[in-house]
């Protein structure tokens, strides 16, 4: 019973991992690259390239008006033997094609990506003026400093409370005494 649950759970995990690749379509899975956008940043990841003379290869971001790899915004790939990546920041909204060419001259893949206009948060001004001194924290709280007289009276009250507590506990420890 326990083994069947484990097999079912691991089967569902594998299915969940394979589902995005299956839904992406044949062109994305066969291209050998993975392209993603976050705001105005486009990034590409591949594992198809090998390092030759210290270079993994180059990736280019092409607009719809650019026809060749040389016309696009080119970035060198960086990474390890497991994964290589490149990124472009400040990309304006539109449809682009990302092409990755390895240092061996072979094309790792190409994929189209749509960059949508990012909505930046708006900051609205308030009519309240900023506090001049900020919050007063620490010893004394957020009120004000009362001086040595107040601190002396407070210390005397705390001392009197300690003495009274000691007297009550001492008196309770001796049974049947008035």
N, C-alpha and C positions, 0 to 999 in steps of 0.2 A: 504494500500500500504506500509506504513512504517513498519507495523508488519510483513508482508511477507518478506521484506528485512532483518529484524532482525532475523527471523526464519531461513532464508536461510544462513545468515552469521554465526549464531551459529551452524547450522547443518554442514557447511563446516569446522568450527573450530573443532567440535567433530570428524569429519571424518579424519581431518589432525592429530589429537591426537591419534586416534586409528590405523591409517595406519602403523606406525612403528611396533607396536605390532603384527599386522596381518602379516606383511611381515617377521617378525623374525621367524615365524614358530611355530608349536605346541610345540616343545621341550622347547623353550625359555619361552613361555608364561606359560606353565604348571609347569616349574621347581621352580618357586617362588623366583628366584634370577636373578639379572641383572649384567652381567660382561662387563667391558669396559677396553680398553687399551689406554694409552697415552704415546707414546715413549716406554720406558722400564718399565713403571709402569702399573700394573694390579690392578684393583679395582673391588670389588663386593658390591652390595647393595641388601638388602632383607628387608622384613617387616614381615616375617613368624615367627620370634623367639620372645619368651617372656623371661623376665629377671627372673632368678632363682638364689638366693644367690649371687646377685651382678654380675652375668655373663650372657651375652646374648648368648654366644656360641662361636664356633671356625670355622674358614675357613681355608682350606688347598689348596695349589697350587701344583698339581701333574704333573710330566713330563710323557711322554709316557712309560717310563721304570718303573714307580712306580705304584704298584697295589693297595695299601691300603691307607686309610686316614692318618694313623700314619707315613707313609713314606714321606709325602709331607711337604712343608714349611708351618707351621701352624701360624696363626695370630688370636688373640682374636677379636671378634666383638665388636664394640663400637657404641654408638648412643642413640636413644630414643625409646619410645614405637611405634613410627610411622615408623622409619627407622633405620636399623643397617647396618654398613659397615665395610670393612676391605680393606687393600691395601698392595701390595708387590712392592718394588722399586728395581731397578737394575736387572730386569728379562732379561735374555738373549733371543735372538730370537729363536722361536720354537713353537710347539703346546703344550698347557697345558690344564688340566682339573681343574676347580675350584669346590670344594665341600664345602657346608656349613652345619654344624651340630649344631643344637640349643642346649642350655644347658639342655633341657629335654631329649636329646638323639635322637630326630627325625631329619631326614635329610630334610633340607629346599629345597635342590635342588643341581644339578650339571650341569655344562655347560662347553663346550670346548671353548677355545679361542686361537687365533693365534697372537703371538707377532712378528712383523716384525722388521727387523733391522732398527734402527732409523738413519737418516742421520743428522749428526751434522753439523752446519755451519763451514766452513773453514775460518780461519783468515789468511790473507796473509800480509806479511811484506811489508812496503813501503820503497823506497830508500831515501825519504826525512827525514832529521833529525827533531826531535821534537823541537818546539820553546823553546828557553832557558828561556824566561821571561813570556811567555804566552801573553794573550791579556790584554792590559792596558785599563780598562774601568773606568767609573765614571766621575768625574769632570775633564774636560780637554780632554776628548775623548781618542782616541787610538794613538794620536800623541806623544807629550811630554810636559813637564812642562816648561812654558815660563818665570816664575818668576814674581815678584811684579811689575816691570815696565810695562809689557804687560797687566797685570790685571788692573793697574791704568789707562792706556790709554784706555782700553776697557770700564772701568767704566765711564770715561770722555765722551766718544762717546755716550754711552747710556744716560747719563745725558743731553748732548746737544740735543739729539733726543727728549727727554721728554720735554725740555724747548721749542724747536722749534714747537712741536706739540701743546703745550699749547698756544703759541703765535698765531699760525694760527687759532686755534679754537676760541680764544678770539676775533680776528680780524673779523672772519666771523659772530660772534654774533651781531655786531653793523652794521646795514644796511647803505648803501650809504656813507661809509666813505672811504677816500683815504689814 
